[in-house]
Amino acid sequence: MGRVTAASTGLSQPSRIAALADGRLHVVAHEWNADSRCWQITQLSANGPCGSWQFCPSTGCA
């Protein structure tokens, strides 16, 4: 799934994995040292590569 682009950021194991209606996967993971910060990534196509990790705003990941 690639690395998070933010310096000194490590992610825990995924906290949520969802299969979208079109067959893509959406993954959410928290920063290992900051429980309130999370990141998300989504496959670009079913069974295809993932996009890039995106930081979730303070309202959380969708």
N, C-alpha and C positions, 0 to 999 in steps of 0.2 A: 504494500500500500504506500510505500514511500515514507520519507521522513517529514516531520513538521519543519517548516522553514524558519520558525522563530528560534533564535539562539538560546541554548541552555534549556530547551523544553523537552521533557520526556513524557511519554504517555503510559498510562496503566493499561491493563487489559481492557478490551472494549466493555463498556457498561451497557451498550444497547446495539443490537444488530437487527435491522428490519429489512424484509424483502418487500420491495416496492411493487406496485401493480404491473409494471412493465418488465419485471424480472431482475432489475438492478438491486444491489445491496446498498444500504445506508448504514454507516457505522459511526457510533459516538464513543469517545474515550475521554476520561478525565486526565489532567496533568497529574503526574505521580506525586508532586510536591504541593499541589494546590487544588484541593477537592472542589472548590467552587468554580474552577475554570475548566472548560471542556472544548473539545475540538470535534469536527465531523468531516466525513469523507463519503463520497458517493461514487459508485461505478458509473462510467460514462455510457456503457451499454451493457446489456445482460451478458454475463460471462466474459466481459471485456475488462480493460484496465480501469483503474480508479483515477479520478481527478486529483486535485491537490487538497491537502488538509486545510480546513477553514476554521478559524477561531470563532466560537459561539459568543454572542453578546451576553451581557450579564443576565439576560432573561432566560438563558439556557438554550439548548439545542432543540431544534424541531425534528 
